[in-house]
């Protein structure tokens, strides 16, 4: 059986050329620092745009946390910059039958504490995400597993409840911890460093929550030895401050380059930009937990409404038609995004070519509101973060202005990411959210964002609007157990179409991933938007 994800076969030729050119650049560039002593002092300084919420690799399923985890821990199966599956702590994996996978584990790998990596560490790593409380759990990627059997110290057998062709992809998102140090540890133990014992290329030094993480090279790493002796990851949430830190040489690389600065940075001889099309979807979601009246959705004069406007398809259609997505891409994102009417960019596995970007038609939007019984509109709260996604607060304001024009008086509440995560879901009548697809298939976004929430199966873990469509759930369920690639993709396209026809969410755009480095550095941009120290190199 092939080790590759079907979606990987759709990577564009231009993207391949970009990485070939990058490799040529690294080969041609002379690495600065001619002596071993210089190499020992090599420090990589990274500026992250979003705070990571823990060092615990199983605590919070968000991209920034996973990027941090990949410095300290390894998955069984890894992903390269283009999203291809490659060996990690597993050297080979194969489907024995429809329900059984055998995985060969890498030998002679040691954890940071000197313990040998064995099958017992895999068992602990698969069990732990399902046992801890999380704002967005990694357990969704383990839901299909019935049991994990130890064949010997370096071979395991995974038996699934149903056929799961995506299991290797899902395992690439589970980082392996040391059973002795972290199997029974709390998230606080990881944050303090006592449990942050992995097999990764760097070791834990110190962590100041919301501010910075200090790492040192793991000289016993099983893979290629890092060029960096030390790594500092700083959280710099402010766009202006992050760019200023790069220009003043306080950091060597920043992520999430603000689109408004792109033109200026392209002209600056002190800076190099590294771009790649990404899979992060930015969208608006609605509160769908009830058909009854909800807070922050009232009549035009603030009077309570007997029913939830978001439960009416015509209202959701009207709110969608009011938004000019291309204008948001051009005026707010400065072209660093692609307007969309679905979940993944073109070329992804499960992308439905029949779904167009939603039309911009405010007149039709007003007519639909009248049909739905809101001739004078209504009042609506729109909540979202102001420090999580690129230009998130500006996007909130643009959407609010669009809705105001069709008669929906919109009250924007832009709050820090930590406050947004703490919002009780019933108090999110309409909200801005982002979803990074880490699997390369539409199933990844469907089951995390749109599947009916079910803690037992791990479905709908980030479905903050409590959307539920049983017909879509059934199509998704069938896709998740269909081995044949063509049949699975057809089901995913049907599920996506059903959800988009139902206006389950309002997709706005797929974000481009852009990094900026100081001149003399090169970075291998990634589709999964991870910022990794080992992707950064010094060149002349």
C-alpha positions as CSV (number, residue, x, y, z in Angstrom):
1,X,0.0,0.0,0.0
2,X,1.3,3.5,-0.8
3,X,2.4,5.6,2.1
4,X,1.1,8.8,0.5
5,X,-2.0,10.8,1.1
6,X,-4.3,11.0,-2.0
7,X,-4.4,14.8,-1.6
8,X,-0.6,14.9,-1.9
9,X,-0.9,14.0,-5.6
10,X,-2.6,17.3,-6.3
11,X,0.3,19.6,-5.2
12,X,0.9,22.1,-8.0
13,X,3.9,22.1,-10.3
14,X,4.7,25.7,-9.1
15,X,4.8,24.5,-5.6
16,X,7.2,21.7,-6.5
17,X,9.4,24.2,-8.4
18,X,9.4,26.5,-5.3
19,X,10.8,23.8,-3.1
20,X,13.3,22.7,-5.8
21,X,14.5,26.3,-6.0
22,X,14.7,26.5,-2.2
23,X,16.8,23.3,-2.1
24,X,19.1,24.7,-4.8
25,X,19.5,27.9,-2.7
26,X,20.5,26.0,0.3
27,X,23.0,23.9,-1.7
28,X,24.5,27.0,-3.3
29,X,24.6,29.1,-0.2
30,X,27.6,28.9,2.1
31,X,26.5,28.4,5.7
32,X,27.8,31.2,7.8
33,X,30.1,30.4,10.6
34,X,33.2,28.6,9.5
35,X,34.3,27.0,12.8
36,X,32.7,24.4,15.1
37,X,32.7,27.0,17.8
38,X,30.5,29.2,15.7
39,X,28.1,26.4,15.1
40,X,27.9,25.8,18.8
41,X,26.7,29.4,19.2
42,X,24.1,29.3,16.4
43,X,20.8,30.6,17.8
44,X,17.5,30.7,15.9
45,X,15.0,33.4,17.0
46,X,11.5,32.9,15.9
47,X,8.6,35.4,16.2
48,X,5.2,33.6,16.5
49,X,2.0,35.6,15.8
50,X,-0.2,33.6,18.1
51,X,0.4,32.4,21.7
52,X,0.6,28.7,22.2
53,X,-1.5,27.6,25.1
54,X,0.7,24.8,26.5
55,X,3.9,22.8,25.9
56,X,1.7,19.7,26.4
57,X,1.5,18.1,23.0
58,X,-1.9,16.6,23.7
59,X,-3.6,19.5,25.3
60,X,-5.0,21.8,22.5
61,X,-5.5,20.9,18.9
62,X,-4.3,24.2,17.3
63,X,-1.5,24.8,14.8
64,X,0.7,26.9,17.0
65,X,0.7,24.3,19.8
66,X,1.5,21.6,17.3
67,X,4.4,23.7,15.9
68,X,5.8,24.0,19.3
69,X,5.3,20.3,20.0
70,X,7.2,19.4,16.8
71,X,10.4,20.9,18.2
72,X,10.3,18.6,21.3
73,X,8.4,15.5,20.1
74,X,8.1,13.4,17.0
75,X,5.0,11.7,15.5
76,X,5.1,8.1,14.2
77,X,4.5,9.4,10.7
78,X,5.6,12.9,9.8
79,X,4.6,15.3,7.0
80,X,7.0,17.2,4.8
81,X,6.6,20.8,3.7
82,X,4.2,19.8,0.9
83,X,2.1,17.6,3.2
84,X,3.5,14.2,2.0
85,X,3.6,11.4,4.6
86,X,7.2,10.5,5.5
87,X,8.7,8.2,8.1
88,X,9.0,9.6,11.6
89,X,9.3,7.3,14.6
90,X,7.8,4.6,12.4
91,X,9.9,3.3,9.5
92,X,7.0,1.5,7.7
93,X,3.3,1.1,8.0
94,X,0.9,-1.2,6.1
95,X,-2.7,-2.3,6.0
96,X,-2.9,-6.0,6.8
97,X,-6.6,-6.0,6.2
98,X,-9.5,-3.5,6.2
99,X,-9.3,-3.2,10.0
100,X,-5.7,-3.9,10.9
101,X,-2.5,-1.8,10.4
102,X,1.0,-2.9,11.3
103,X,3.6,-0.3,12.1
104,X,7.4,-0.9,12.4
105,X,9.0,1.4,15.0
106,X,12.4,3.0,14.6
107,X,15.1,1.3,16.8
108,X,17.9,2.9,18.8
109,X,15.9,6.1,19.4
110,X,16.3,7.7,22.8
111,X,14.2,10.2,24.6
112,X,15.8,13.3,26.1
113,X,16.0,11.5,29.5
114,X,17.9,8.6,27.9
115,X,15.0,6.1,27.9
116,X,14.8,4.0,24.8
117,X,11.8,4.5,22.6
118,X,9.5,1.4,22.5
119,X,6.0,0.3,21.7
120,X,4.9,1.1,25.3
121,X,5.5,4.8,24.7
122,X,3.2,4.6,21.7
123,X,0.5,3.0,23.8
124,X,0.8,5.8,26.4
125,X,0.7,8.5,23.6
126,X,-2.5,7.1,22.0
127,X,-4.3,6.7,25.4
128,X,-3.5,10.1,26.8
129,X,-5.3,12.5,24.4
130,X,-8.6,10.7,25.2
131,X,-8.1,11.0,28.9
132,X,-7.3,14.8,29.3
133,X,-9.6,17.8,29.2
134,X,-9.0,20.0,26.2
135,X,-10.5,23.1,24.6
136,X,-10.1,21.2,21.2
137,X,-9.1,17.6,21.6
138,X,-6.7,15.5,19.5
139,X,-8.9,12.6,20.4
140,X,-10.8,13.1,17.1
141,X,-7.8,11.6,15.3
142,X,-8.0,8.5,17.5
143,X,-11.7,7.9,17.4
144,X,-11.5,5.0,14.9
145,X,-9.0,3.0,17.0
146,X,-10.4,-0.1,18.8
147,X,-7.2,-1.2,20.3
148,X,-3.4,-1.1,20.0
149,X,-1.5,-4.3,20.3
150,X,2.2,-4.7,21.1
151,X,3.7,-7.3,18.7
152,X,7.2,-6.7,20.2
153,X,9.2,-3.7,21.5
154,X,9.4,-2.2,18.0
155,X,6.3,-3.3,16.3
156,X,2.6,-2.5,17.0
157,X,-0.7,-3.5,15.5
158,X,-3.6,-1.1,15.4
159,X,-7.1,-2.5,15.0
160,X,-9.8,0.0,14.0
161,X,-13.5,-0.3,14.7
162,X,-14.2,0.4,11.0
163,X,-12.1,0.6,7.9
164,X,-10.0,3.8,8.2
165,X,-8.0,4.7,5.1
166,X,-6.9,7.9,6.8
167,X,-5.3,6.4,9.8
168,X,-1.7,7.2,8.7
169,X,-2.7,10.8,8.2
170,X,-4.3,10.9,11.6
171,X,-1.3,9.4,13.3
172,X,0.9,12.2,11.9
173,X,-1.0,14.5,14.3
174,X,-0.3,12.6,17.4
175,X,3.0,13.3,19.1
176,X,4.8,10.6,21.0
177,X,5.6,11.2,24.7
178,X,7.8,9.3,27.1
179,X,5.6,7.0,29.1
180,X,7.7,7.2,32.3
181,X,7.9,11.0,32.3
182,X,4.6,12.0,30.7
183,X,2.2,9.1,30.7
184,X,0.4,10.2,33.9
185,X,1.6,13.8,33.9
186,X,-0.6,16.9,33.9
187,X,-0.5,19.7,31.4
188,X,1.2,21.8,34.1
189,X,3.9,19.2,34.4
190,X,4.6,19.6,30.7
191,X,4.6,23.4,31.0
192,X,7.2,23.2,33.8
193,X,9.4,20.9,31.7
194,X,9.4,17.9,33.9
195,X,7.2,15.9,31.5
196,X,8.3,17.6,28.3
197,X,10.5,14.7,27.4
198,X,10.4,13.8,23.8
199,X,12.5,12.3,21.0
200,X,12.5,15.6,19.1
201,X,15.4,17.7,17.7
202,X,15.3,20.1,20.7
203,X,15.2,19.9,24.5
204,X,13.1,22.0,26.9
205,X,14.9,24.8,28.7
206,X,12.2,27.2,29.9
207,X,8.7,28.4,29.2
208,X,7.0,31.6,30.1
209,X,3.3,31.1,29.2
210,X,2.1,33.5,26.6
211,X,5.6,35.0,26.1
212,X,8.4,32.7,25.1
213,X,9.9,29.2,25.0
214,X,13.6,28.5,25.2
215,X,15.0,25.3,23.7
216,X,18.4,23.7,23.2
217,X,19.7,21.2,20.6
218,X,19.3,17.5,21.3
219,X,22.7,16.3,20.2
220,X,21.5,12.7,20.5
221,X,18.7,13.2,18.0
222,X,18.0,10.2,15.8
223,X,17.6,12.3,12.7
224,X,19.7,15.1,11.1
225,X,21.4,17.2,13.8
226,X,20.0,20.7,13.9
227,X,22.2,23.6,12.7
228,X,20.9,25.5,15.7
229,X,22.4,25.0,19.2
230,X,19.5,27.1,20.8
231,X,16.1,28.2,19.7
232,X,14.0,31.0,21.2
233,X,10.3,31.2,20.3
234,X,8.8,34.5,21.1
235,X,5.1,35.3,21.0
236,X,4.6,38.7,19.3
237,X,0.9,39.0,18.7
238,X,1.0,42.6,17.4
239,X,1.5,42.7,13.7
240,X,3.4,46.0,13.9
241,X,5.6,44.8,16.7
242,X,6.4,41.5,15.0
243,X,7.5,43.3,11.8
244,X,9.5,45.8,13.8
245,X,11.2,43.0,15.7
246,X,12.4,41.5,12.4
247,X,13.6,44.9,11.0
248,X,15.5,45.7,14.2
249,X,17.2,42.2,14.1
250,X,15.5,41.1,17.4
251,X,14.3,38.0,15.6
252,X,15.4,36.1,12.5
253,X,12.1,34.9,11.2
254,X,8.4,35.9,11.7
255,X,5.3,34.1,10.7
256,X,1.9,35.5,9.7
257,X,3.3,38.5,7.9
258,X,0.5,41.1,7.8
259,X,-0.7,41.6,4.2
260,X,-0.7,45.4,4.7
261,X,3.1,45.3,5.0
262,X,3.8,43.0,2.1
263,X,4.5,45.7,-0.5
264,X,6.8,47.6,1.8
265,X,8.7,44.4,2.8
266,X,9.1,43.3,-0.8
267,X,11.1,46.4,-1.4
268,X,13.2,46.2,1.8
269,X,16.7,44.8,1.1
270,X,16.9,43.6,4.7
271,X,14.1,41.1,4.3
272,X,13.2,38.0,2.3
273,X,9.7,36.7,2.0
274,X,8.6,33.0,1.7
275,X,5.1,32.3,0.5
276,X,3.0,29.2,0.0
277,X,-0.8,28.6,-0.6
278,X,-2.3,27.3,2.7
279,X,-5.2,25.3,3.8
280,X,-6.5,27.5,6.6
281,X,-10.1,28.5,6.1
282,X,-11.5,31.7,7.7
283,X,-15.2,31.6,8.1
284,X,-18.3,32.8,10.0
285,X,-20.3,30.3,12.0
286,X,-23.6,30.7,13.7
287,X,-25.3,29.5,17.0
288,X,-27.5,26.5,16.0
289,X,-27.9,24.8,19.3
290,X,-31.5,25.9,19.6
291,X,-34.5,27.2,17.5
292,X,-35.6,29.3,20.4
293,X,-34.6,32.9,21.0
294,X,-30.9,33.4,21.8
295,X,-28.9,36.1,23.6
296,X,-27.4,38.8,21.3
297,X,-30.0,38.2,18.6
298,X,-32.9,40.6,19.2
299,X,-35.4,42.6,17.3
300,X,-34.5,45.9,15.6
301,X,-35.3,47.8,18.9
302,X,-33.6,45.3,21.2
303,X,-36.8,43.4,21.9
304,X,-36.5,39.6,22.5
305,X,-37.2,37.4,19.5
306,X,-39.3,34.2,19.9
307,X,-37.0,32.2,17.6
308,X,-33.3,32.1,16.7
309,X,-32.8,33.9,13.3
310,X,-29.8,31.7,12.6
311,X,-32.1,28.7,12.4
312,X,-33.7,30.1,9.3
313,X,-31.9,29.1,6.0
314,X,-33.1,32.3,4.3
315,X,-31.4,34.4,7.0
316,X,-28.1,32.5,6.7
317,X,-28.4,32.9,2.9
318,X,-29.0,36.6,3.3
319,X,-26.0,37.1,5.6
320,X,-23.8,35.3,3.0
321,X,-25.1,37.3,0.0
322,X,-24.3,40.5,1.9
323,X,-20.5,39.8,2.0
324,X,-18.2,40.7,-0.8
325,X,-15.5,38.1,-0.3
326,X,-13.3,39.2,-3.1
327,X,-13.3,42.8,-1.7
328,X,-12.1,41.4,1.6
329,X,-9.3,39.5,-0.1
330,X,-8.2,42.5,-2.0
331,X,-8.7,45.4,0.4
332,X,-8.1,43.7,3.8
333,X,-5.9,40.8,3.0
334,X,-4.0,42.6,0.2
335,X,-4.2,39.5,-2.0
336,X,-2.7,37.2,0.6
337,X,-5.8,34.9,0.4
338,X,-8.1,33.2,-2.0
339,X,-11.9,33.8,-1.8
340,X,-13.8,30.5,-1.5
341,X,-17.3,29.1,-1.2
342,X,-16.2,25.8,0.5
343,X,-13.7,24.2,2.9
344,X,-10.4,23.6,1.0
345,X,-8.5,25.2,-1.8
346,X,-8.7,23.9,-5.4
347,X,-6.6,20.8,-5.9
348,X,-7.3,19.4,-2.4
349,X,-8.8,16.0,-1.8
350,X,-12.6,16.5,-1.6
351,X,-12.6,19.9,-3.2
352,X,-15.9,20.2,-5.1
353,X,-15.5,22.1,-8.4
354,X,-19.2,22.6,-8.7
355,X,-19.3,24.9,-5.7
356,X,-18.6,28.5,-6.6
357,X,-17.6,31.4,-4.4
358,X,-20.9,32.7,-2.9
359,X,-22.3,35.6,-4.9
360,X,-22.4,39.2,-3.6
361,X,-26.0,40.4,-3.9
362,X,-27.2,42.7,-1.2
363,X,-30.6,43.3,-2.9
364,X,-31.3,39.6,-2.9
365,X,-30.2,39.5,0.8
366,X,-32.7,42.2,1.8
367,X,-35.5,40.3,-0.1
368,X,-34.6,37.1,1.8
369,X,-34.7,38.9,5.1
370,X,-38.2,40.1,4.3
371,X,-39.3,36.6,3.3
372,X,-38.0,35.3,6.6
373,X,-40.1,37.8,8.5
374,X,-37.4,40.4,9.3
375,X,-38.4,43.4,7.0
376,X,-36.7,45.8,9.4
377,X,-33.8,43.5,10.1
378,X,-32.7,42.6,13.6
379,X,-29.7,43.1,16.0
380,X,-26.9,40.5,16.1
381,X,-23.7,40.1,18.1
382,X,-20.6,39.1,16.1
383,X,-17.8,37.8,18.2
384,X,-14.2,37.0,17.2
385,X,-10.6,37.1,18.2
386,X,-8.4,40.2,17.7
387,X,-5.0,38.5,17.9
388,X,-5.4,35.0,16.4
389,X,-5.8,35.3,12.6
390,X,-4.3,37.8,10.2
391,X,-6.4,41.0,10.2
392,X,-9.1,39.2,12.2
393,X,-10.5,42.4,13.8
394,X,-10.6,44.2,10.5
395,X,-12.4,41.2,8.9
396,X,-15.0,41.3,11.7
397,X,-15.6,45.0,11.1
398,X,-15.9,44.4,7.3
399,X,-18.5,41.7,7.8
400,X,-20.4,43.8,10.3
401,X,-20.5,46.7,7.8
402,X,-21.8,44.4,5.1
403,X,-24.6,43.2,7.4
404,X,-25.5,46.7,8.5
405,X,-26.1,47.6,4.8
406,X,-28.9,44.9,4.6
407,X,-30.5,46.0,7.9
408,X,-28.8,43.7,10.4
409,X,-27.5,45.9,13.2
410,X,-24.2,44.2,14.1
411,X,-22.4,44.6,17.4
412,X,-18.8,43.5,17.0
413,X,-17.0,42.0,20.0
414,X,-13.3,41.5,19.2
415,X,-11.5,39.9,22.1
416,X,-8.2,38.3,22.8
417,X,-7.9,34.6,21.7
418,X,-7.9,33.3,25.2
419,X,-11.1,35.2,26.0
420,X,-12.7,33.9,22.8
421,X,-11.9,30.3,23.8
422,X,-13.5,30.9,27.2
423,X,-16.8,32.2,25.7
424,X,-19.7,29.9,26.5
425,X,-20.8,28.6,23.2
426,X,-24.5,29.7,23.6
427,X,-23.1,33.3,23.8
428,X,-21.7,33.0,20.3
429,X,-24.7,33.9,18.0
430,X,-22.3,34.6,15.1
431,X,-18.6,34.4,15.3
432,X,-15.4,34.5,13.3
433,X,-13.3,31.3,13.3
434,X,-10.4,29.7,11.4
435,X,-9.7,26.1,10.7
436,X,-6.4,24.7,9.5
437,X,-6.9,21.5,7.6
438,X,-4.0,19.2,8.7
439,X,-5.1,16.0,7.0
440,X,-5.2,17.1,3.3
441,X,-8.7,15.8,3.0
442,X,-12.1,17.6,3.3
443,X,-12.9,15.0,5.9
444,X,-10.5,16.8,8.3
445,X,-12.5,20.0,8.3
446,X,-15.9,18.4,8.0
447,X,-15.5,16.2,11.1
448,X,-13.9,18.9,13.3
449,X,-15.9,22.0,12.3
450,X,-19.3,20.7,10.9
451,X,-20.0,17.2,12.2
452,X,-22.6,16.9,15.0
453,X,-20.6,17.3,18.3
454,X,-20.1,14.0,20.0
455,X,-17.5,13.7,22.7
456,X,-17.5,9.9,22.6
457,X,-16.4,9.8,18.9
458,X,-14.4,13.0,19.0
459,X,-16.6,14.5,16.2
460,X,-17.3,18.2,16.1
461,X,-14.6,19.2,18.6
462,X,-14.4,22.7,17.2
463,X,-18.0,23.0,16.1
464,X,-18.7,26.1,18.3
465,X,-22.0,26.8,16.7
466,X,-23.4,23.3,17.4
467,X,-24.3,22.8,13.8
468,X,-25.9,19.4,13.1
469,X,-27.0,17.8,9.8
470,X,-27.6,14.1,10.1
471,X,-27.6,13.6,6.3
472,X,-24.1,15.2,6.1
473,X,-23.0,13.2,9.1
474,X,-23.9,10.0,7.3
475,X,-22.1,10.9,4.1
476,X,-19.0,11.8,6.2
477,X,-19.3,8.5,8.2
478,X,-19.4,6.5,4.9
479,X,-16.4,8.5,3.5
480,X,-14.3,7.8,6.6
481,X,-14.6,4.0,6.1
482,X,-14.3,3.9,2.3
483,X,-11.0,2.6,1.2
484,X,-11.4,3.3,-2.5
485,X,-10.0,6.8,-3.1
486,X,-12.4,7.8,-5.9
487,X,-15.5,6.7,-4.0
488,X,-14.3,8.4,-0.8
489,X,-13.7,11.7,-2.6
490,X,-17.1,11.5,-4.2
491,X,-18.7,11.1,-0.8
492,X,-16.7,14.0,0.6
493,X,-17.8,16.2,-2.3
494,X,-21.4,15.3,-1.6
495,X,-21.0,16.1,2.1
496,X,-19.4,19.4,1.4
497,X,-22.1,20.3,-1.1
498,X,-24.8,19.4,1.4
499,X,-23.3,21.6,4.1
500,X,-22.7,24.5,1.8
501,X,-26.2,24.4,0.4
502,X,-27.4,24.4,4.0
503,X,-25.2,27.5,4.7
504,X,-23.7,25.6,7.6
505,X,-21.0,28.3,7.8
506,X,-20.0,31.2,5.7
507,X,-16.6,30.4,4.1
508,X,-14.7,33.7,3.4
509,X,-11.3,32.7,2.1
510,X,-8.3,30.3,2.3
511,X,-5.3,32.1,3.8
512,X,-1.9,32.2,2.2
513,X,1.0,31.3,4.5
514,X,3.7,34.0,4.4
515,X,6.9,34.2,6.4
516,X,9.6,36.9,6.5
517,X,13.2,36.4,7.4
518,X,16.2,38.6,7.6
519,X,18.4,38.7,4.5
520,X,21.0,35.9,4.9
521,X,18.3,33.4,6.0
522,X,16.1,31.1,4.0
523,X,12.9,29.4,5.2
524,X,11.1,26.4,3.7
525,X,7.4,27.5,3.7
526,X,4.9,24.8,4.6
527,X,1.3,24.2,3.5
528,X,0.4,23.4,7.1
529,X,1.7,26.8,8.2
530,X,3.9,25.4,10.9
531,X,6.9,27.5,11.8
532,X,9.8,25.2,12.6
533,X,13.3,26.1,13.6
534,X,14.8,23.3,11.4
535,X,13.1,24.9,8.4
536,X,15.3,28.0,8.8
537,X,18.8,28.1,7.4
538,X,21.5,30.7,7.2
539,X,22.8,31.4,3.7
540,X,25.0,34.0,2.1
